[in-house]
């Protein structure tokens, strides 16, 4: 018997070449293709923090900074069972992945915020 491999079909691989990234349109099209979100769209974000004076106002200001059309009247609040924490749901108009990433970063680093979902 021979130690040589038997006749097996050769494996072929295909490579996908992304569109040229030199143009903003190509990069934007690729970002849209990679995203599960269609922009613009309404996007809810839950923010939890210690129930304290100014918490809701601070979250509202951040939301408005990233979405000038943000309407504070749409904020939803939910207290924890013991009443020590407050869940704040804001709904922003998401216009890009970059906007959402920066909004999440800003909310997450705010001293009054414990969790952003």
C-alpha positions as CSV (number, residue, x, y, z in Angstrom):
1,X,0.0,0.0,0.0
2,X,1.1,3.5,-0.7
3,X,1.2,6.4,1.8
4,X,0.1,8.8,-0.9
5,X,-3.3,10.4,-0.5
6,X,-6.1,9.0,-2.7
7,X,-7.6,11.1,-5.3
8,X,-9.4,13.9,-3.5
9,X,-10.8,17.0,-5.1
10,X,-8.7,20.1,-4.7
11,X,-10.1,22.7,-2.3
12,X,-10.7,26.0,-3.8
13,X,-11.2,29.2,-1.9
14,X,-12.8,32.4,-3.0
15,X,-11.9,35.7,-1.6
16,X,-14.2,38.6,-1.3
17,X,-12.7,41.9,-2.2
18,X,-14.4,44.8,-0.4
19,X,-15.2,47.9,-2.4
20,X,-12.5,50.5,-2.5
21,X,-12.4,52.3,0.8
22,X,-11.0,55.5,-0.7
23,X,-14.4,57.0,-1.3
24,X,-16.8,58.0,1.4
25,X,-19.7,56.5,-0.5
26,X,-18.0,53.1,-0.6
27,X,-17.2,53.2,3.1
28,X,-20.7,54.3,4.0
29,X,-22.2,51.5,1.8
30,X,-20.0,48.9,3.5
31,X,-21.0,50.2,7.0
32,X,-24.6,49.9,6.1
33,X,-24.1,46.4,4.8
34,X,-22.4,45.4,8.0
35,X,-25.1,46.9,10.2
36,X,-28.3,45.2,11.3
37,X,-29.9,48.6,11.8
38,X,-31.3,50.7,9.0
39,X,-30.5,54.4,9.4
40,X,-32.2,56.6,10.3
41,X,-34.4,54.7,12.8
42,X,-35.9,55.2,16.2
43,X,-33.6,53.4,18.7
44,X,-34.5,52.8,22.4
45,X,-31.7,52.8,24.9
46,X,-32.1,51.8,28.6
47,X,-30.0,53.7,31.1
48,X,-29.9,52.6,34.8
49,X,-28.5,54.6,37.6
50,X,-28.9,55.6,41.3
51,X,-32.2,57.4,41.8
52,X,-31.0,61.0,42.4
53,X,-31.9,64.5,41.6
54,X,-30.7,65.5,38.1
55,X,-30.3,62.0,36.8
56,X,-33.1,62.1,34.2
57,X,-32.2,65.7,33.2
58,X,-28.6,64.6,32.6
59,X,-29.6,61.7,30.5
60,X,-32.0,63.9,28.5
61,X,-29.2,66.5,27.8
62,X,-26.9,63.7,26.5
63,X,-29.7,62.3,24.3
64,X,-30.4,65.8,22.9
65,X,-26.7,66.4,22.2
66,X,-26.6,63.3,20.0
67,X,-30.1,63.7,18.6
68,X,-31.3,67.3,18.3
69,X,-34.8,66.0,17.5
70,X,-34.9,64.1,20.8
71,X,-38.2,64.7,22.7
72,X,-37.9,64.4,26.5
73,X,-41.6,63.8,26.7
74,X,-41.0,60.3,25.3
75,X,-38.8,59.3,28.3
76,X,-40.0,56.2,30.2
77,X,-39.1,55.7,33.8
78,X,-39.0,52.6,36.0
79,X,-37.9,52.4,39.6
80,X,-36.3,49.4,41.2
81,X,-38.3,47.4,43.7
82,X,-36.4,49.1,46.6
83,X,-36.6,52.5,45.0
84,X,-32.9,53.0,45.1
85,X,-32.3,52.8,41.3
86,X,-34.0,54.3,38.3
87,X,-34.3,52.9,34.8
88,X,-34.6,55.5,32.1
89,X,-35.5,54.5,28.5
90,X,-34.7,57.1,25.9
91,X,-35.6,56.7,22.2
92,X,-33.3,58.5,19.9
93,X,-33.2,58.8,16.1
94,X,-30.1,56.8,15.2
95,X,-28.4,58.1,12.1
96,X,-25.2,56.0,12.1
97,X,-23.3,53.4,14.0
98,X,-20.7,56.0,14.9
99,X,-23.4,58.2,16.5
100,X,-24.7,55.2,18.5
101,X,-21.3,54.1,19.6
102,X,-20.4,57.6,20.8
103,X,-23.8,58.0,22.6
104,X,-23.2,54.6,24.4
105,X,-19.7,55.7,25.4
106,X,-20.9,59.1,26.7
107,X,-23.7,57.5,28.7
108,X,-21.5,54.7,30.1
109,X,-18.9,57.1,31.4
110,X,-21.3,59.5,33.1
111,X,-20.8,59.4,36.8
112,X,-24.5,58.9,37.6
113,X,-24.9,55.9,35.2
114,X,-24.5,52.3,36.3
115,X,-25.5,50.4,33.2
116,X,-26.5,51.2,29.6
117,X,-28.4,48.6,27.5
